[in-house]
Amino acid sequence: MTTFYINYLKNIRGLAHTTIELYTKYVHQLIECELDYQIAIKQFEHNSNATKRIILSAYKSFYKFINDERCSQIVLPRKNKKVCSYVSEQDYWPLVGQIGAINSKKSRRLLLIIRLLYETGIRSNELLSINKQDINNNEIIIKGKGNKERIIYLSLNLKELLYEYINNGHIDGLLFKFKYKNLYKMISSLSKYLNKKISPHSFRRGFASYCINRNTNLYTLSQMMGHVDLNTTKNYICNYSYAHEMSNLFN
């Protein structure tokens, strides 16, 4: 059953590997409680609402997978509102300069990573899924959630950096052959330059704020970020005003 469920999460739901691992962990606990979510969730009663939302989402997902009516009974707790860390434009360009000044293969790779994250707004798992075959000149086909595809566009400078990385590293396949925990470690090490904690997702939030500060409308931004629901995009820009449209942002 678990193998079929994992395939469902991966191929039907299109969830990231880390999310699948979490869901599988909590579903195992649910099964141990004889599929009674009210009993299973009790062991997490002192956890935060954010954690409970993940756990209950895993339960709902499994109930839906096995066509159990309890799927509709689960109500997720409200999110705790908080100010999310992001990489601002004032943070970003000095950081690019500092990393770019270091002459090594690792620094060039890191520079490419942070520029792809910030200048295209892609998710971490989307970044780690980019294959050389997905790249066509200044366009990259991104495979997002639910296996939905979209195209992101690169500025001339970012395109040159990308092809330099591919040619010098003789890349043929995945651009970045490591897991999220390695990416997280790389990005969190940059916190020392910014005097605040950041994660890979901080660059995606930074992309959203950059676009909004340049009057990108909400619908256009949602398309660029691969969101199906506009409310998801609104969560990224709660601290910003927005209005009209974008063109050649990073050229």
C-alpha positions in Angstrom: 0.0 0.0 0.0 2.8 2.4 0.9 4.5 2.0 -2.4 1.3 2.7 -4.3 0.7 5.7 -2.1 4.3 7.1 -2.8 3.7 6.7 -6.5 0.4 8.5 -6.1 2.2 11.4 -4.3 5.0 11.5 -6.9 3.2 11.0 -10.2 -0.4 12.2 -9.5 0.1 14.9 -6.9 3.6 15.9 -8.2 4.9 16.6 -4.7 8.5 17.2 -3.9 10.7 14.4 -2.6 11.0 16.0 0.9 7.2 16.4 1.1 6.7 12.8 0.1 9.1 11.7 2.8 7.2 13.7 5.5 3.8 12.4 4.3 5.0 8.8 4.3 6.3 9.2 7.8 3.0 10.6 9.2 0.9 8.1 7.3 2.9 5.2 8.8 1.9 6.6 12.2 -1.7 7.0 11.1 -1.8 3.3 10.0 -0.3 2.3 13.4 -3.3 4.1 15.0 -5.6 2.0 12.8 -6.3 4.9 10.5 -8.0 7.0 13.3 -6.6 10.5 12.7 -8.1 11.8 15.9 -6.0 9.4 17.9 -2.9 9.8 15.7 -2.9 13.6 15.9 -3.0 13.6 19.7 0.7 12.9 20.0 1.3 16.2 18.2 -1.0 18.4 20.3 1.9 20.5 21.6 3.4 21.1 18.2 2.9 24.4 16.2 -0.1 24.9 13.9 2.3 24.8 11.0 3.5 21.3 11.9 -0.1 20.1 12.5 -1.1 21.4 9.1 1.5 19.3 7.4 0.5 16.2 9.5 -3.2 16.6 8.8 -2.5 17.3 5.2 -0.7 14.0 5.0 -3.7 12.3 6.7 -6.2 13.9 4.3 -4.1 12.9 1.3 -4.0 9.3 2.4 -7.7 9.2 3.1 -8.3 10.6 -0.4 -6.0 8.0 -1.8 -8.0 5.2 -0.2 -11.4 6.8 -0.8 -12.1 7.2 2.9 -14.9 9.7 3.8 -12.9 11.0 6.7 -10.9 13.0 4.2 -13.6 15.7 4.3 -13.8 15.7 8.1 -10.3 17.0 8.6 -10.0 20.7 9.1 -6.6 22.2 9.0 -5.7 24.7 11.7 -5.2 28.3 10.8 -1.7 29.4 9.8 0.2 31.5 12.2 0.9 34.8 10.5 4.6 35.7 10.5 7.0 37.9 8.7 8.9 35.7 6.3 12.6 36.2 5.6 13.4 37.1 2.0 16.3 38.4 0.0 15.6 42.0 -1.0 17.0 43.8 -4.0 19.3 45.7 -1.6 20.6 42.3 -0.3 20.8 40.6 -3.6 23.1 42.7 -5.8 25.9 43.1 -3.2 25.7 39.3 -2.6 26.1 38.6 -6.3 29.1 40.8 -6.3 30.7 39.1 -3.3 30.1 35.6 -4.6 31.1 36.6 -8.2 34.5 38.0 -6.9 35.5 34.5 -5.6 37.3 32.7 -8.4 36.5 29.0 -8.0 34.3 26.4 -9.6 32.2 26.1 -6.4 31.6 29.8 -6.2 30.6 30.0 -9.9 28.1 27.2 -9.3 26.7 28.9 -6.3 26.5 32.2 -8.2 24.5 30.4 -10.9 22.2 28.8 -8.3 21.3 32.0 -6.5 20.8 33.9 -9.7 18.5 31.2 -11.1 16.5 31.2 -7.8 16.2 35.0 -7.5 15.9 36.0 -11.1 13.4 33.4 -12.2 11.5 32.6 -8.9 11.7 28.8 -9.4 11.2 26.5 -6.5 14.1 24.5 -5.0 12.9 21.2 -6.3 12.4 22.7 -9.7 16.0 24.0 -9.7 17.3 20.6 -8.8 15.2 18.9 -11.5 16.6 21.0 -14.4 18.1 18.8 -17.1 20.4 20.1 -19.9 17.7 18.9 -22.4 15.2 21.3 -20.8 17.3 24.3 -21.9 16.8 26.0 -25.3 18.8 29.1 -25.8 17.5 31.6 -23.2 14.5 29.4 -22.2 14.2 26.6 -19.7 11.2 24.2 -19.4 10.4 23.9 -15.7 8.4 20.9 -14.4 6.4 22.3 -11.5 3.9 20.9 -9.1 1.5 18.4 -10.5 3.9 17.8 -13.4 2.7 21.1 -14.9 5.2 22.7 -17.2 6.0 26.4 -17.7 8.8 28.2 -19.4 11.2 30.6 -17.7 13.3 33.1 -19.5 16.9 34.1 -18.8 18.6 37.5 -19.2 21.6 37.6 -21.5 24.0 37.7 -18.6 22.4 34.8 -16.8 22.3 32.8 -20.0 26.1 33.3 -20.5 26.7 32.2 -16.9 24.6 29.1 -17.4 26.3 28.0 -20.6 29.7 28.7 -19.0 28.8 26.3 -16.2 27.5 23.6 -18.6 30.5 23.8 -20.9 33.2 24.0 -18.3 31.6 21.2 -16.3 30.8 19.1 -19.3 27.2 18.8 -18.0 25.1 16.2 -19.7 21.9 15.5 -17.7 20.9 17.2 -14.4 22.6 20.6 -13.8 22.9 20.0 -10.1 23.5 16.5 -8.9 22.8 16.9 -5.2 19.8 16.8 -2.8 17.8 19.6 -1.1 19.7 19.3 2.1 23.0 20.1 0.3 21.3 23.1 -1.4 19.9 24.3 1.9 23.4 24.1 3.5 24.9 26.1 0.6 22.3 28.8 0.8 22.2 29.0 4.6 26.0 29.6 4.6 25.3 32.9 2.8 23.5 34.2 5.9 26.8 35.6 7.2 26.8 38.1 4.3 23.3 39.3 5.0 23.2 39.3 8.8 20.0 37.3 8.7 19.0 33.7 8.3 18.0 32.7 4.7 17.0 29.5 2.9 16.6 28.7 -0.8 12.9 29.8 -0.5 14.1 33.3 0.6 15.2 33.9 -3.0 11.8 32.9 -4.4 10.2 35.5 -2.0 12.8 38.0 -3.1 11.8 37.4 -6.8 8.2 38.1 -5.9 9.0 41.4 -4.1 11.3 42.4 -6.9 8.5 41.9 -9.5 5.9 43.7 -7.4 8.2 46.7 -6.9 8.3 46.9 -10.7 4.5 46.9 -11.0 4.1 43.3 -12.2 0.4 42.4 -11.9 -0.7 39.6 -9.7 -1.9 37.3 -12.5 1.4 37.6 -14.4 3.4 37.0 -11.3 1.3 33.9 -10.4 2.0 32.5 -13.9 5.8 33.1 -13.6 5.8 31.4 -10.2 3.8 28.4 -11.3 0.8 29.1 -8.9 -2.6 27.7 -9.7 -4.4 29.8 -7.0 -3.9 33.6 -6.9 -4.3 33.4 -3.2 -1.0 31.5 -3.0 0.7 34.4 -4.8 -0.9 36.9 -2.5 0.8 35.2 0.5 4.1 36.2 -1.1 3.3 39.9 -1.5 1.4 40.8 1.6 3.9 43.4 2.4 4.0 45.0 -1.0 1.7 47.0 -3.3 1.3 45.9 -6.9 -0.1 47.2 -10.2 0.8 46.5 -13.8 3.3 44.5 -16.0 6.9 43.5 -16.4 9.5 43.4 -19.2 13.2 42.5 -19.3 13.5 42.7 -15.5 17.1 41.6 -15.2 18.6 42.9 -18.5 
